[in-house]
Amino acid sequence: MFCSKCGSILRPKTKAGKQILYCSCGFTKALDKEETSTELKEKVADLKKVEVVEQLDMHPKIKIKCEKCNNNVAFYWTQQTRGADEPETRFFKCTKCNHTWREYA
């Protein structure tokens, strides 16, 4: 469930012996009787599944030697870290030890 004021996720809390949903902006809502703590736990479990998906590294791989563990494969991506008239910076992350380094063009 989401806050009707700011759109943030509402979190469960016990207040005066009753279950409520609250938001950091101050909005509160009484829990409906149909919404049990089991349903809320299932929703939280679904949110945790989304977090795991976000941790997957979707960058392309390249053959390059890691200076830390001598592994020969790393993920890479580019990012504009300086002015628009300067070349972009290429970042590498070792697939074995997760060491990250950069290469300036």
Secondary structure, 3 states (H helix, E strand, C coil): CECCCCCCECEEEEECCEEEEECCCCCEEECCCCCCHHHHHHHHHHHHHHHHHHHCCCCCEEECCCCCCCCCEEEEEEECCCCCCCCCEEEEEECCCCCEEEEEC
